[in-house]
Amino acid sequence: MSEVNAPRTGSVAMNERGTSAFLAEMPTHTQRPWLLRLAVLLVLCLAWELWGRFFADPMFFSPPSAIVVASVELSTDKGLLDAFALTLGQLAAAFALALGGALIAGFLIGSNRLSYRTWFPLILLAYAIPQTTVLPLFILMFGPGSASKIAFGFSHGIFPILISVTAGLQN
């Protein structure tokens, strides 16, 4: 191979697998970052366990072992499973409404340049409003039940989908 067509490797020698000789000589933990991540997580969990068991007030700071035991006890509670199913149903309804509304509105807004220039800045403006500030309005309009939770989930989900669909049609 001539010098002009030779691959540029700089001053680092490459081995047959395409990795630098410098990396091949490094310790194994630098080549497998997931091991280091796992070790960090284990150390953090151990510190949490020790702090929660010996130094912290258990009323305010529980060790992970106590949390696991309580989670196992709670998982057999019928009321918790019913509440989980209700929440999952509300989440699915909010997502379905947001997806349907955002797809329709996104196609209508993104397919025409005039509607895009008219509506898209208003959508971005509404998206910039912190969602927690409108939660009391949803509770006042729909009451404290499932409807206000679905409406709040709808308001969270519609904007990212609407912006993505509209921007995708414009590009």
JOSULHU-V509666 format. One record per residue. N is the residue number from 1. PHI is phi in whole degrees, -180 to 180 (999 if undefined). Layout:
BEGIN
n | phi
N | PHI
N | PHI
END
This chain:
BEGIN
n | phi
1 | 999
2 | -76
3 | -66
4 | -72
5 | -91
6 | -70
7 | -65
8 | -86
9 | -116
10 | 70
11 | -96
12 | -97
13 | -77
14 | -108
15 | -94
16 | -70
17 | -88
18 | 90
19 | -97
20 | -73
21 | -65
22 | -62
23 | -69
24 | -66
25 | -89
26 | -73
27 | -62
28 | -66
29 | -66
30 | -82
31 | -89
32 | -126
33 | -67
34 | -67
35 | -66
36 | -67
37 | -61
38 | -63
39 | -64
40 | -63
41 | -62
42 | -65
43 | -64
44 | -64
45 | -66
46 | -65
47 | -63
48 | -63
49 | -61
50 | -65
51 | -64
52 | -69
53 | -83
54 | -114
55 | -118
56 | -93
57 | -74
58 | -64
59 | -72
60 | -114
61 | -145
62 | -97
63 | -73
64 | -58
65 | -63
66 | -69
67 | -67
68 | -65
69 | -63
70 | -66
71 | -65
72 | -65
73 | -66
74 | -71
75 | -67
76 | -92
77 | -75
78 | -63
79 | -64
80 | -68
81 | -66
82 | -66
83 | -65
84 | -65
85 | -66
86 | -63
87 | -64
88 | -65
89 | -65
90 | -65
91 | -64
92 | -64
93 | -65
94 | -64
95 | -68
96 | -63
97 | -65
98 | -65
99 | -65
100 | -63
101 | -64
102 | -70
103 | -65
104 | -65
105 | -65
106 | -64
107 | -67
108 | -67
109 | -78
110 | -79
111 | -82
112 | -126
113 | -64
114 | -66
115 | -67
116 | -62
117 | -68
118 | -83
119 | -92
120 | -62
121 | -63
122 | -69
123 | -66
124 | -64
125 | -64
126 | -66
127 | -68
128 | -77
129 | -72
130 | -61
131 | -65
132 | -68
133 | -76
134 | -96
135 | -59
136 | -60
137 | -66
138 | -65
139 | -68
140 | -67
141 | -75
142 | -108
143 | 87
144 | -83
145 | -89
146 | -66
147 | -61
148 | -69
149 | -70
150 | -67
151 | -64
152 | -67
153 | -65
154 | -60
155 | -67
156 | -75
157 | -89
158 | -71
159 | -66
160 | -62
161 | -70
162 | -62
163 | -66
164 | -66
165 | -64
166 | -64
167 | -66
168 | -65
169 | -70
170 | -76
171 | -94
END
